[in-house]
Amino acid sequence: MAAIVYVIGSDEPLDDLCTCYDQMDSNVRHCVVKELLKVPSSSVQVDTLIKALGDRAEYPRKAAFDVLDKMELSDEQYIRIEELLKYKSGELRQQAISLLLKQKKEALSDSIGRLLSASVSEKRLGGLDILLTIRKQKEYADVYKEAVASVGGIKSPTSKEQLLIDQLIEGHSPVDSCNTRSENG
């Protein structure tokens, strides 16, 4: 069917093919994403790319990231990308965070807030990872200051979360250089 869609080159059969994404073999999924969805023209196609970003197989996931990284995404699509942070795969998480960082600052702040208040610890870790990523970047200073204040609201953090929280709190609290000098004489 993928070959037929490729030859026809029409959106309607491609959208139909996208609805069958889950039933495809990983090699076919990779070909569909890499060859047929490289310039998505419908919401079904973009949704399939986001689904492919969460694929267990590496090649469809990487091909989907390459396409999504060049696109302007909607707020709803970014929220779907946030959902991928519930998975533990390191590469998937890095790609999702990279895409989330492309949002406007207000939307990124909202994403961080949703992630930090999530019931799933992996999502909270994703929010903390984003904060660690942006903490030294001047263009995100306002977003960081607002979001790092809510880090203390994480109830019963896991040991991994606590480790990241400690790093954020240490990096956030200013060093009082006057007290240091007076102590040193």
N, C-alpha and C positions, 0 to 999 in steps of 0.2 A: 504494500500500500504506500509506503514511503517513497518508493521509486515512482509510482504513478503520480503522487502529489508533486514530486520534483518536476516531472515532465509537464504536467498541467500548469503548474505555477500559479494557481489560484488560491485565494485566501479561504474560501469555504471548505474545500477538502482538507486544507492544512489545519483549520480549526477542528474539523472532525477527527483528524489524526491526533491532534493534541489531547482530545478526550480519552484516547486509548494509551496515553503515555505510560501509565502504571503497568500495563500488560506487556510492554515491550521488553525485549532483551536489552542488556546494558549497552551492547554495541550498536543496536538500532537506536536506542535513546541518544547515544552520543552523535550518531549521524544526523538524526532529526534536529537536535539542538545546534550542532555545528553548521549544517548545510541548509536546513530549511527555516530555522528561526534566527538567522544572523541579522535579519532586519524585520523584527516583528511588526505587524500592521494591525493587530487586534488585541483586545484585552485578554482574550483566551490564550493567545500566543505568549503574551507577557506573563500571564499567570503560570503557564507551562514552564517558562524560563525560571520563574521563582521556585516552582516545584523542583525543577532540575538542579537548582542551587543547593537543595537539600538532599539530592540523590546520594545513595550510599556508594555508588561507583564514582571513581575519581574523574574520569574523562567527561561524562556529561556535566558534572558539577563544574569543572574548570571551563568548559565551553560556555555554559550558562553565565558564569561570572564574567567572562570576557565580553559577552554581549551586554549584560546588565550594567557593567561598569561604564559603558559608553552612552547609557541612556539617561533621560530624565524620568524619574519615577514619581508616582503619585503618593500622597500620604498613606493611603490604604495599602499600597504595595510595600512601602517601608514597614508598615505594621506587620505584614506577612513575613518580611525578612526578619523582623524582631523575633517572630515565632521560631525561626530556625535556630536561635540561640539555646533552645532547650536540648539540642543535641550536643554530644561531647566531642565530636570530631574537631580536632584543632584547626585543620585547614578550612573546613566549613565555617567555623566560628570567625576565623580571621577574615574570610571573604565577606561574611555577613557584616562584621564590624566595619570593614572598609567601605562597603556600600552605605551603611547607616551614617558614616561620617560625611557623606556627600550631601546630606540634607541641609536645609537652611537651619540656622542656629536655633531658632525657636522650636522647630520640629525635632531637632536633635535633643534639645532639652526635654521635650515631651517624651521622646523615646527613652531617654535615660531614666526619667521618672517612672515610666511604665515598667521598665526592666527591673529597677531597684525595688519596686513594690510587688513584683510577681511572686506567686506562691511557689514556683519552681526554682530551686537553688541555682540551676545552670543559667537561667535567665538573669538572675540577680548577679551572678558572676560576670555575665556579659555586660551588664550595666557598669559594674566595677572596672572591668577591662577597658571599656570606653573611657571612663574617667581617668584611668592610668595613662591611656593613650593621649588624651588631650591636655593633661595637667600642665605641661610645659610649653604648650603652643599658645602664643599670644592671641591669635584670632579667636580662640575658644575661652578666653579668660572669664568672661561673664557667665557662660554656660557652666564652666567648671565650678565657679564660686557658688552658684545657685544649687547645683546638683550635689556637690560634696557636703553641703549642709544637711542634706536629707539622708546621707549614708548612715548616720546614727539611728535612723528610724528602722533599720533592718533588725527585726526581732529574732532572737536566737540564731545568729549567723553560724554557718558551718565553719569548720576550721579553715577551709580554703578562703571563704568569704572574710573571715576575721583577719587572715594574713593580708589580704588586699586592702581591707579597711584600715589596718594599721599602717600600711604603706601610704595610703591616701592621707590619713590624718597627720602622719609625720611630715609628709611633703606639703601639707596645707598650712600647718601652724608656723607662723613666722618666728624666726630666731631673734631673740631680743639681744641685740649686739651690745646695748648699753650695759645690761647686767653682766654680760660676759666680760667686758672690759673692766668693770669695777671689781669683779671677783679676782681678776688676774693682776690687779694692782696697777 
